[in-house]
């Protein structure tokens, strides 16, 4: 089983904001909903564009290109442009550090 890896400090991820990074060659986005912190693949499944810079509201992230909406809890795509979900990784916060497990 893959280990958790620290990818950010919670204080560096603003509420209703995100921080982009790369881990093991995979583009990731650390998202802070204000209530939860989630790590997703930084890639919109509609046109393979980065989600970085997209608005985060009410547990969803909106693609900054066409406004496609994804549920951060499970990656579900909501809207007409695609039904393909985004990848959501197992995430935890330990002692102020955001940690992610890329594979199980």
N, C-alpha and C positions, 0 to 999 in steps of 0.2 A: 504494500500500500504506500502511495506517495506521502511524503511528509508535508506539513504546513511550512510555508516560507513567508517571511516578513516582506511586505511590499511597500508599506507606507506607515507613517505615524498618523493617528486619527486627527491630531491637531492641524495637519497639513491638508486635510480634505474638508473643505467648507460645507456646511449644511446646505442641502439642495445644490450641491456642486460635485465635481469629479476631478480626478487626477489621472492622466494617461501615463502609462509606462510600458516597458517590455520586459517579459520574464521568459527565459528559455526560448527566445525567438518568437514568442506569442504576444501580440499587442493586447494589452489589458486596460480596463478602465475601472478605477476604484470609485464607486458612487456612494455618496452620503445622502440618504433620503431625509435626514433629520431625526428619524427614528431608528434607522438601521444602516449598516454599511454592507455593500454587496460588490463583488468583483465580477465583471462580465468581460467577454471578449469585445475589444474595441473595434467592432465591425457591424455595420448595418446589413442585415440579410437581404435587403431590397436591392441595393446597387453596390454592395461591397465597399462602402465608404466608411470612414471613421465616425464613431458616435461622439467622439470628443467634442465638447462645446455644445452638446445637446442639452436642452432644459431638463431638469429633474423636478417632477411635481407629483405628489400623491402616490409615490411608489412606482412611477413610470419614468422612462427616459424617452425623449423625443429626438429622432435623428435631425441634426441641424440642416440637412440637405432638403429633404422632402416632408419632414414632420412625422414620419412613421413612428408609431408608439410601441414601446416594449415594456412589459411588466417586469420589474427588476427582481421580483421574488422567484420567478421561474423562466423568464425569457420569452414568454408568450407574445407573439406579434398581434397587435390590435390595429385593424385598419384594412384598407382595400389593396394596398400595394404589394403585400406579401403575407403569407401565412407561415413562413419559415421562422422559427424562434431563434433568438440569440443564445449563445452559450453562457450559462451562469455557473460560477465556480463556488465550491464550498468555502465559506469565508467566516472568519472569527476575529474578534478583537481581544487581545491579551495584553494587559499592562500598557494600554495605549498604542499598541502596535497592531496594524491591520495585517492579518495573515491569510494566505490562500493555499488551497490544495488544488493543484492543476489536474490530477488524475486520481482515481481510486483504485 
